[in-house]
Amino acid sequence: MALDPTKYPDWKIAQDAETRMKPIAVVAEELGLEENELLPYGRFMGKIESGDVMRRLGQRPDGKYVDVTAITPTPLGEGKSTTTIGLLQGMARRGHKASAAIRQPSGGPTMGMKGSAAGGGLAQCIPLTPYSLNFTGDIHAVTAAHNLAMTALTARMQHERNYDDATLERLSGMRRLHIDPTRVSMGWAMDFCCQALRNIIIGIEGDGRRNDGFMMRSHFDISAASEVMSILSLARDLPDLRKRLGKIVVAMDRDGKPVTTADLEVDGAMCAWLVEAAKPNLIQTIEGQPVLVHSGPFGNIALGQSSIIADRVALKLSDVHITESGFGSEIGYEKFWNVKCRISGLKPDAAVIVATVRALKHHGGAPQPMPGRPLPEEYTREDVGLVEAGCVNLLRHIGVVRRSGVPPVVCINAFASDTKDEIAAVRRACEAAGARVALSEHWGKGGEGALELADAVMDACAEPNNFAPLYAPEKPFAERIDSVAREVYGADGVDFTPLAQRKLKELQERPDAAELGLCMVKTQYSLSDDPTRKGAPTGWRLRVRDVMFFGGAGLVVPVAGDISLMPGTGSRPAFRKVDVDVESGQVTGLF
């Protein structure tokens, strides 16, 4: 009997459920994996030999493909992972052979503001602690591969400074790359939120020595925002991963030509770090259904998608496969729609939009709720007017999914404080917009509480759809950005800084421009680029201040507003509640 989530924290519920876990070999067998296709990591976690699965089942028809996205969230999060797990459990209760793919939690949010990404209540994946901390080492491998590229670059810059051409050739067999120290685009990576590392100076020489590195400005990004993570998410298999790693542009030379990881001869070693990370991970829900975990979060500053490898494998093994995209539909789903599906060739059958009464009240005018602080009273008392006012945000997200040609299903992720009249107000708004809507109580009741949602999703999957990209690939980058800004965000247009204009012009002149995708970087807290603007803002223009290029991932990355690729740790971090019971060795306080 599962613990009551109204009385026990998530980590307690997870620890209790872990006493009844299936061995991972049983989960794999029930999913349809053969013995040689599972690489166990202990008794309750494993990796999938995806290449073997695709060779065996490549001709089998795919199952139904469902993406889970959300409305614009509050800083507390609105439960996409919880809904993904709950929907999976509900599908199983209805007799469907189902699976889910979610993203591995980053150490930044786990130790910072949001906690783990394992779901919550009775809709969690387990084992919680290893999943939340270290897991099978994928994020560490991404971090190591990324930093190896920077190690190679900075060492090369030092040696090219210290030696003439003949000596450089004699000592190392290297040709001079003429790297421009003012045009180094890559930085370093780590898996924590550390604002102190956003801008740094490296290579400071001591005692007049010239062997302490090349002194220059640099920076750290969180590991999930690394191009290596985007490559892991978008690669179709290990050969594709290896090919993409060699195309990462780390800097420009003095003639303005790109310097790549292949030029540094480090791409092969980077791939060596990622051989095991390229294999999707397998765990289970607290009700025993299979959950694939692969690639990282942060749909606001990164791709934020579960991997193509995981989805392709699961679609061959399942009748219904549920995948997850980061943050709201204008961020995560837009990238799923126009980047991930374009590269994978997969087409979704339905999209779930997670909405909460709490977030709708916020968009209706209630004060912003903050992690670790008591909820303002507007969230604990009934206020139908706030909910109705906030539905303008939900309606915009319904429109985004509809614009892609896919039927949306609104999931009202139920909280104990929601009232019947508040829920009825959300239903009315959805039904007036012609969208399917389901109340789901998976947090409090597990799969049994997600039956209405599972039925609505299957109903949507049976409906023919006309899924198509937002823009043609040959469209110029500036016009693609304008299409996203106007048709997805609701902006009146786009303003580019001179820096962004120059970089877009350079990228537009590339012969492979039509093959490159667009990965927008924007705040997750508003449909606009201003996090303080709630609801569905009108009368504004998107400000693109910079553009990055991920040559290996094949992405042009416009940066809108003041967002940073290295989040910060706030004054009430989650790590203050995490500890270890030294008698049992169990980690406590994860949520």
C-alpha positions in Angstrom: 0.0 0.0 0.0 1.5 3.3 -1.1 2.0 6.1 1.4 -0.5 9.0 1.4 1.2 12.0 -0.5 -0.8 14.5 1.6 1.0 13.1 4.7 4.5 12.2 3.4 7.1 14.0 1.3 8.0 12.7 -2.1 11.3 11.2 -1.0 9.6 9.2 1.7 7.0 7.9 -0.8 9.8 6.9 -3.1 11.8 5.1 -0.5 8.7 3.2 0.6 7.9 2.3 -3.1 11.5 1.1 -3.6 10.9 -1.7 -1.2 8.5 -3.2 -3.9 10.6 -2.4 -7.0 10.8 -4.9 -9.8 14.3 -6.0 -10.8 15.3 -4.1 -13.9 15.6 -7.3 -15.9 11.8 -7.9 -15.3 11.0 -4.3 -16.4 13.1 -4.8 -19.5 11.5 -8.2 -20.3 8.0 -6.6 -19.9 9.0 -3.8 -22.3 10.1 -6.4 -24.9 13.9 -6.2 -24.6 15.9 -9.3 -25.1 18.6 -10.2 -22.5 21.5 -9.0 -24.6 19.8 -5.6 -25.1 19.9 -4.7 -21.4 23.1 -3.5 -19.7 22.2 -3.6 -15.9 23.5 -1.0 -13.6 22.9 -2.8 -10.3 19.5 -4.5 -9.7 17.1 -1.6 -10.5 18.7 0.5 -13.3 20.0 -0.3 -16.7 21.0 0.9 -20.1 19.5 -0.2 -23.4 21.7 -1.3 -26.3 19.6 0.8 -28.7 21.6 -0.3 -31.8 20.7 -3.9 -31.2 17.1 -3.1 -30.6 16.8 -1.1 -33.8 18.5 -3.8 -35.9 16.0 -6.3 -34.6 12.8 -4.2 -34.7 13.6 -1.4 -37.2 10.9 -2.6 -39.6 8.2 -2.8 -36.9 5.5 0.0 -37.0 5.9 2.7 -34.4 3.4 3.0 -31.6 1.4 6.2 -30.9 3.7 9.2 -30.1 2.6 11.7 -27.4 4.5 14.8 -26.3 3.9 16.4 -22.9 4.3 20.2 -22.6 2.7 22.9 -20.4 1.4 26.4 -20.0 3.9 29.1 -18.9 5.0 27.9 -15.5 5.6 29.5 -12.1 9.0 29.0 -10.5 7.5 26.1 -8.6 6.9 24.1 -11.8 3.5 22.8 -12.9 4.2 19.0 -13.0 5.2 18.0 -16.5 7.3 15.1 -15.3 4.7 14.2 -12.7 2.0 14.2 -15.5 4.2 12.2 -17.8 4.7 9.5 -15.2 1.0 9.7 -14.2 -0.2 9.4 -17.8 2.1 6.4 -18.3 0.6 4.7 -15.2 -2.9 5.6 -16.4 -2.2 4.1 -19.8 -1.1 0.8 -18.1 -4.2 0.8 -16.0 -6.2 0.9 -19.2 -4.3 -2.1 -20.6 -2.0 -0.3 -23.0 1.6 -1.3 -23.4 3.1 2.0 -22.8 6.5 3.7 -22.0 7.8 7.2 -21.3 11.0 9.1 -22.0 12.0 11.9 -19.6 15.2 13.9 -19.2 17.8 13.3 -16.6 17.6 15.9 -13.8 20.5 18.4 -13.6 22.4 18.9 -10.4 21.7 22.6 -10.6 17.9 22.5 -10.1 18.2 19.4 -7.8 20.4 21.3 -5.4 19.0 24.7 -6.2 15.3 25.7 -6.6 13.1 23.0 -8.1 14.5 19.8 -6.6 14.6 16.5 -8.6 12.6 15.8 -11.8 11.4 12.4 -10.8 7.7 13.4 -10.6 5.9 13.7 -7.3 3.4 12.1 -5.0 2.2 8.7 -6.4 3.4 9.6 -9.9 7.2 9.2 -9.5 10.0 7.2 -11.1 12.3 5.2 -8.9 14.9 4.6 -7.5 14.8 8.3 -6.6 18.3 8.9 -5.1 20.5 7.4 -7.8 18.2 8.9 -10.5 18.6 12.4 -8.9 22.3 12.1 -8.0 24.9 10.8 -10.5 22.6 8.2 -12.0 24.6 6.3 -14.6 27.0 9.1 -15.2 25.6 10.6 -18.5 25.7 14.2 -17.4 29.2 13.7 -16.0 30.3 12.3 -19.4 28.8 15.2 -21.3 30.6 17.6 -18.9 33.9 15.7 -19.4 33.6 15.6 -23.2 32.8 19.3 -23.3 35.7 20.3 -21.0 38.0 18.1 -22.9 37.4 20.2 -26.0 38.2 23.4 -24.0 41.3 21.7 -22.6 42.5 20.9 -26.1 41.7 24.5 -27.3 43.4 26.3 -24.5 46.5 24.1 -24.6 46.8 24.6 -28.4 46.5 28.4 -27.9 49.3 28.3 -25.4 51.7 26.2 -27.5 51.0 28.2 -30.6 51.9 31.3 -28.7 55.1 29.8 -27.2 56.6 28.2 -30.3 57.4 29.2 -33.9 56.0 27.1 -36.7 59.1 24.8 -37.0 59.3 24.1 -33.3 55.6 23.5 -33.1 55.7 21.0 -35.9 58.8 19.3 -34.5 57.5 18.9 -30.9 53.9 17.9 -31.7 53.3 17.4 -35.4 50.6 20.1 -35.2 50.0 22.7 -37.8 49.3 26.2 -36.6 45.6 27.0 -36.4 46.0 30.8 -35.9 43.1 30.9 -33.4 41.7 34.3 -32.7 41.7 34.7 -28.9 39.0 37.4 -29.2 36.6 35.0 -31.0 36.6 31.9 -28.8 32.9 30.9 -28.7 33.1 27.9 -26.4 33.3 28.0 -22.6 33.5 25.5 -19.8 30.6 23.4 -18.3 29.6 22.2 -14.9 26.3 20.8 -13.6 25.5 23.3 -10.9 23.9 26.8 -11.0 26.8 29.1 -10.2 26.5 32.7 -11.2 30.1 33.4 -10.0 31.3 31.5 -13.1 29.3 33.4 -15.8 32.3 35.6 -16.6 35.8 34.6 -15.7 39.5 35.2 -16.6 41.6 32.0 -17.2 45.3 31.3 -17.8 46.6 33.9 -15.3 50.3 33.4 -15.2 52.2 33.0 -12.0 55.8 34.2 -11.3 56.2 35.3 -14.9 55.8 31.7 -16.2 54.4 31.1 -19.7 53.2 27.6 -19.1 50.2 28.4 -17.0 47.9 28.7 -20.0 46.7 31.4 -22.4 45.2 34.3 -20.5 41.7 35.3 -21.8 38.1 35.9 -20.8 36.0 32.8 -20.6 32.8 31.5 -19.0 30.9 28.5 -17.7 27.5 27.3 -18.9 25.5 24.7 -17.1 26.1 21.2 -18.6 22.6 20.9 -19.9 23.2 23.9 -22.1 26.4 22.4 -23.6 26.3 21.7 -27.3 27.4 18.2 -26.4 24.1 17.7 -24.6 22.2 18.9 -27.7 24.1 16.5 -29.8 23.3 13.6 -27.4 19.6 14.6 -27.7 19.6 14.9 -31.5 21.9 12.0 -32.6 20.2 9.0 -34.2 22.9 6.6 -33.2 26.5 6.3 -32.2 27.9 6.9 -35.7 25.8 10.1 -36.0 27.0 11.2 -32.6 30.6 10.7 -33.6 30.2 12.6 -36.8 28.5 15.5 -35.1 31.1 15.8 -32.3 33.7 16.7 -35.0 31.7 19.6 -36.2 31.6 21.6 -33.0 33.0 25.1 -33.6 35.1 26.2 -30.6 36.5 29.4 -32.0 37.4 31.4 -35.2 40.8 31.8 -36.7 42.3 35.2 -37.6 40.8 34.9 -41.1 37.3 34.4 -39.7 37.2 30.7 -40.5 35.8 28.2 -38.0 38.1 26.1 -35.8 36.4 22.8 -34.9 37.0 20.0 -32.5 38.2 17.9 -35.5 40.8 20.6 -36.2 42.0 20.1 -32.6 41.9 16.3 -33.1 39.9 15.9 -29.9 36.6 14.8 -31.3 37.5 11.1 -31.2 38.4 11.3 -27.5 35.2 13.2 -26.8 33.2 10.4 -28.3 35.1 7.9 -26.1 33.7 9.7 -23.1 30.2 9.3 -24.5 30.0 5.7 -25.6 28.0 4.6 -22.6 26.1 7.9 -22.3 24.8 7.3 -25.9 22.7 4.4 -24.5 19.3 5.3 -23.0 18.8 4.5 -19.4 15.9 2.4 -18.1 14.1 2.7 -14.7 10.5 2.3 -13.6 7.5 4.2 -12.1 6.4 3.4 -8.6 3.7 1.2 -10.3 6.4 -0.7 -12.3 6.1 0.8 -15.9 9.2 1.4 -18.0 10.7 4.9 -18.1 13.6 5.7 -20.4 15.8 8.6 -19.3 18.1 10.2 -21.7 19.6 13.7 -22.2 19.1 16.8 -20.1 16.7 19.5 -19.2 16.5 23.4 -19.5 14.3 24.0 -22.6 14.7 27.7 -22.0 18.5 27.8 -22.5 19.0 24.5 -24.3 17.2 22.0 -26.5 15.5 20.5 -23.4 14.2 17.3 -25.1 14.4 13.6 -24.2 16.6 12.0 -26.9 15.7 10.9 -30.4 17.5 7.6 -29.6 15.2 6.9 -26.6 12.1 7.8 -28.5 12.9 5.7 -31.6 13.6 2.7 -29.5 10.6 3.1 -27.3 8.2 3.6 -30.3 9.3 0.1 -31.6 8.7 -1.5 -28.2 5.4 0.2 -27.1 1.9 0.7 -28.3 2.0 4.2 -26.8 5.1 6.2 -26.1 5.0 9.5 -24.1 7.9 11.9 -24.4 8.6 15.1 -22.5 9.6 18.6 -23.6 10.9 21.4 -21.4 8.8 24.3 -20.0 5.9 25.8 -21.9 4.7 24.9 -25.4 6.3 28.1 -26.9 9.7 26.8 -25.7 9.9 23.0 -25.4 7.1 22.0 -27.8 8.2 24.5 -30.4 11.7 22.9 -30.4 10.1 19.4 -30.4 8.0 20.5 -33.4 10.5 22.3 -35.5 13.9 20.8 -34.5 13.6 17.4 -33.0 10.8 16.0 -35.2 12.5 17.4 -38.3 15.7 15.6 -37.5 14.1 12.4 -36.3 11.4 12.2 -38.9 8.9 11.2 -36.2 5.4 12.7 -36.1 3.4 13.1 -32.9 -0.2 11.9 -32.6 -1.2 14.2 -29.7 0.3 16.7 -27.3 -0.6 17.1 -23.7 -0.6 20.7 -22.2 -0.2 20.6 -18.4 -2.1 23.3 -16.6 -2.6 24.0 -12.9 -5.0 26.3 -11.2 -2.0 27.7 -9.3 -0.3 28.9 -12.5 -3.5 30.2 -14.0 -4.1 32.3 -10.9 -0.6 33.7 -11.3 -1.3 34.6 -14.9 -4.6 36.1 -13.8 -2.8 38.5 -11.5 -1.8 36.7 -8.3 1.6 37.4 -6.8 4.5 35.1 -7.9 4.9 32.0 -5.7 8.5 31.3 -4.7 10.1 28.0 -3.7 10.7 27.6 0.0 8.2 30.3 1.0 4.6 30.1 2.0 2.1 30.5 -0.8 0.3 33.9 -0.9 -3.3 33.6 0.2 -4.6 34.0 -3.4 -3.4 30.4 -4.0 -5.0 28.9 -0.9 -8.5 30.3 -1.2 -11.0 30.0 -4.0 -10.8 32.7 -6.7 -12.6 31.8 -9.9 -12.0 35.3 -11.3 -8.2 34.9 -11.1 -8.4 31.5 -12.8 -10.6 32.8 -15.6 -8.3 35.8 -16.2 -5.3 33.5 -16.3 -6.9 31.2 -18.9 -5.7 33.6 -21.6 -2.3 32.0 -21.2 -3.7 28.5 -21.5 -5.6 29.5 -24.7 -2.3 30.8 -26.3 -0.7 27.4 -25.6 -3.6 25.5 -27.1 -3.1 27.7 -30.2 0.6 26.8 -30.4 -0.1 23.1 -30.4 -2.9 23.5 -32.9 -0.7 25.6 -35.2 1.6 22.5 -35.4 -1.4 20.5 -36.7 -1.6 18.2 -33.7 -4.6 17.8 -31.4 -4.0 19.2 -28.0 -5.2 17.6 -24.7 -5.3 19.9 -21.7 -4.4 18.1 -18.5 -5.7 19.9 -15.4 -3.0 18.7 -13.0 -5.1 18.6 -9.8 -3.8 20.1 -6.5 -5.5 19.5 -3.1 -6.3 23.2 -2.8 -8.2 23.4 -6.2 -12.0 23.8 -5.9 -14.7 22.4 -8.1 -15.7 25.8 -9.3 -12.0 26.7 -10.2 -11.7 23.4 -12.1 -15.0 24.0 -13.9 -13.7 27.4 -15.0 -10.7 25.8 -16.7 -13.0 23.2 -18.4 -15.3 25.9 -19.7 -12.3 27.8 -21.2 -10.9 24.6 -22.9 -14.3 23.5 -24.2 -15.1 26.9 -25.6 -11.8 26.7 -27.5 -12.7 23.3 -28.8 -9.9 21.5 -27.0 -10.0 18.2 -25.2 -9.6 18.6 -21.4 -9.2 16.1 -18.6 -8.8 16.4 -14.8 -6.0 14.2 -13.6 -5.4 13.3 -10.0 -2.2 11.3 -10.6 -0.3 13.0 -7.8 -2.7 11.8 -5.2 -4.0 8.6 -6.7 -1.3 7.4 -9.2 -2.5 5.7 -12.3 -6.0 5.3 -11.1 -6.2 9.1 -10.9 -5.0 9.5 -14.6 -7.7 7.4 -16.3 -9.6 10.3 -17.6 -6.4 11.8 -19.0 -5.4 8.5 -20.6 -8.7 8.1 -22.3 -8.6 11.7 -23.7 -5.1 11.2 -25.0 -6.0 7.9 -26.8 -9.1 9.6 -28.2 -6.8 12.4 -29.6 -4.4 9.9 -31.0 -7.2 8.3 -33.1 -7.9 11.7 -34.7 -6.1 12.3 -38.0 -3.7 15.3 -37.9 -1.7 17.4 -40.3 1.5 17.9 -38.4 3.8 20.2 -40.4 6.8 22.5 -39.5 6.2 26.2 -38.8 8.6 27.4 -41.5 10.3 26.0 -44.6 14.0 25.1 -44.0 15.2 27.3 -46.8 13.7 30.4 -45.1 16.4 32.9 -44.0 17.2 32.7 -40.3 15.8 36.2 -39.5 12.5 35.2 -41.1 12.4 32.0 -39.2 12.9 33.9 -35.9 10.2 36.3 -36.9 7.8 33.4 -37.6 8.4 32.0 -34.1 8.1 35.4 -32.5 4.8 36.3 -34.2 3.1 32.9 -34.5 4.2 31.2 -31.3 5.1 34.0 -28.8 2.5 36.5 -30.0 5.1 39.3 -30.6 4.7 42.2 -33.1 8.1 41.5 -34.6 11.8 41.1 -33.8 14.5 43.6 -33.1 18.1 42.4 -33.6 21.2 44.0 -32.1 24.0 44.8 -34.5 26.0 41.8 -33.1 23.0 39.5 -33.7 22.6 40.9 -37.2 26.2 40.3 -38.1 26.3 36.7 -36.8 23.0 35.9 -38.6 24.5 37.3 -41.8 27.6 35.1 -41.5 25.5 32.0 -40.8 23.1 32.7 -43.6 26.1 32.6 -46.0 27.0 29.0 -45.0 26.3 26.5 -47.8 24.4 24.2 -45.2 22.2 27.0 -43.9 19.0 25.3 -45.0 20.0 22.2 -43.0 20.4 24.1 -39.7 17.7 24.2 -37.1 16.7 27.1 -34.9 16.9 26.7 -31.1 15.6 29.8 -29.3 16.9 30.9 -25.9 14.2 32.8 -23.9 12.8 33.1 -20.4 10.5 30.3 -19.4 8.4 32.6 -17.2 6.6 34.5 -19.9 5.5 34.1 -23.5 7.5 37.3 -24.1 11.2 37.8 -23.4 10.4 39.7 -20.2 9.8 37.4 -17.3 7.6 39.9 -15.5 4.9 39.9 -18.3 2.3 37.3 -17.5 -0.8 36.0 -19.3 -0.6 36.5 -23.0 1.3 39.8 -23.6 0.5 41.9 -26.6 2.1 45.0 -28.1 5.7 43.9 -27.7 8.7 43.0 -29.9 11.2 40.2 -29.3 14.7 41.5 -28.7 17.5 39.2 -30.0 20.8 40.3 -28.5 23.1 37.6 -29.6 23.3 34.4 -31.8 25.3 31.3 -31.0 26.2 28.5 -33.5 26.2 24.8 -32.6 27.9 23.3 -35.6 27.8 19.7 -34.4 24.2 19.9 -33.3 23.3 21.8 -36.5 21.6 24.6 -34.6 21.5 28.4 -34.8 20.8 29.6 -31.3 19.3 33.1 -31.0 19.5 34.6 -27.5 16.5 36.8 -26.5 16.2 39.1 -23.5 18.6 39.0 -20.6 18.7 35.2 -19.9 22.0 33.5 -19.1 23.1 30.0 -20.0 24.4 29.6 -16.4 21.5 29.9 -13.9 22.2 31.1 -10.4 21.6 29.6 -7.0 19.1 31.6 -4.9 19.0 32.4 -1.2 16.8 29.3 -0.3 18.5 26.4 -2.2 17.2 22.9 -1.9 20.6 21.5 -0.8 20.0 23.0 2.6 17.4 20.2 3.2 19.4 17.3 1.7 21.3 15.1 4.1 22.4 11.5 4.7 21.2 9.1 7.4 24.7 7.8 8.3 23.4 4.7 9.9 21.5 3.5 6.8 23.3 5.4 4.2 20.0 6.7 2.8 19.8 10.2 1.3 17.0 12.3 2.8 15.4 15.6 1.8 15.3 15.1 -2.0 12.0 16.3 -3.5 
